[in-house]
């Protein structure tokens, strides 16, 4: 560490603020925020840093700068602005190169309403952005079905209308426009529709409904029943759109909602903007982790960035967990029960579905990256020193203690390696003894691998609870492998994961990919074991029937079964066929035995 940096670290303030790390080329490496600058910055220079990337970054730091602010929230805002401006290499960024569409109410005498991806500061109103273009188009189509609005770009100033500069076009004749260009629709009538449309876009349907009901009653009272029916149809369209729009609870008004899920490499955040009980905005994004950032750190960054992106000034924000930051005049709430809790869960569900969608895409496009991510997740969840690139699973199969077998299946990079599967027939165990059978199979498997210099697995999975796991551990200790290979047990009832010398099991999320890999290994070991157990039991039954024939030995029986495949075919075979396989004398014995029996 250079002396200048060491001096800076000794004189850091204990105030909230932002810190910036620079390398020897004055390149900005990282921007961070802190409630206490001294504590936060010094934590990076701790000798026990856990993350590889963090250690690499710290090794590059030659200089730091700090900026003191009044509060942690101010630090969060400043950090967000600096990250967007400088894009440091080691910072998490909500990069999004897409240009999202907006609904524009143009600043004109008779405003047009249309979809645009360009925001022009000319006094026009912009609503959005919309993360997907289809919902915006559906909303615009609904509005156009209900209201007659102009689509031309004529300059409809009062003077030009009064001078008769324009003539109505086809849109007027097919009843898609009220004809303001010829003064057939007043500015007050037109603006009343625009005011109702603003409400629809914001999720407030009351003004629009009141306007349409008023129009319908007016036509009906004047006996204009055909026009009244037309308005009624438009009201039905509006109510249908409202029903399809996600309605939460009319009492949940002006609220932002965030849901989140994450894994080893990325976080996935969903955002809902709710107005008048309706979700009027939904946006989900993926954020890559760079320096092992916590979920709290990432959500704090996303909270500010996404609210700015969607122009939200809501005074209430619903979150899945507590954040340390405080936002002036905004309530950050983690609901425990009720409709607010359910809407946070819905947001989290959207984040999880988005993650699954992204993972499926990666699995197709980049299977190696998909495998690496799963291996990294397994390493962390199973407390392993290395990734489990080579997994071996064991299961015992027997029925009432007869014909026991131990199956060993092998998975490499999360996929079965069937050429490496093995079956063990117990040699030292009498009767039904699962524990002793497992102990023998483990010992024989790894004793041979050690003797032959084969590469050992990083993870051994035992199908069973603490008893079977303890048996496996005994053999690993005898071989001097205990502590060098991770060994766990998986119990079927609740899918508990057991570790040696730990009585409390680990429960993984049912949708966890780690659990899915372990289940697949366990199920494959069970399938492989049952298959060979059935084969052995069937062969045992067949041999016991043929063993009753005096003068016929085991080799003769095996030769007949290899050629004719079953006892039934042996019984039905004529003397000539049997003679060709085992010779005249033994053929006559077997032929006479079955014919006399018949």
PELINNOR-V916302 format. One line per field, one symbol per residue. phi: phi as a letter, one per 20 degrees, with the letter a starting at -180 (. if undefined). A space follows every 10 residues. Layout:
phi=???
//
This chain:
phi=.fgfffffff dffecfrccc dcefemefeb ccdbfcgfff ffffdffefe effffffffe fdbccccecf bfffffffgg fffffdlffe efcefbefde fceddffbgc gecbebdded ecnfeccqfd fcffgfffff fffffedecf dfdfeefgff fffmfccfdf gffemdbemf fdmfcfffff fffffffgff fendefffff ffffffffff femeffffff fgffffffff ffffffeeag feclcdcccb bbcfdbdccd cdddclmdee bcbcbdcfed dlffgfgfff ffgfffffgd lecgeccecf bfdffddgmc eeddfdbnff ffffffffff ffffffffff ffgffcffff ffffffffgf felefcfefc dcdcbecacl melfcddcdc dclncfdffe fccdegdddd mfbgffffgf fffffeffff femffefebd ddfqefffff fffgffffem dfnecfccdc efgclfdddg mcfefedegf efffffffff ffffffffff gfffffffff ffffffffef ndefffffff ffedmbfgff fefeffffff ecnfffffgf ffgfffff
//
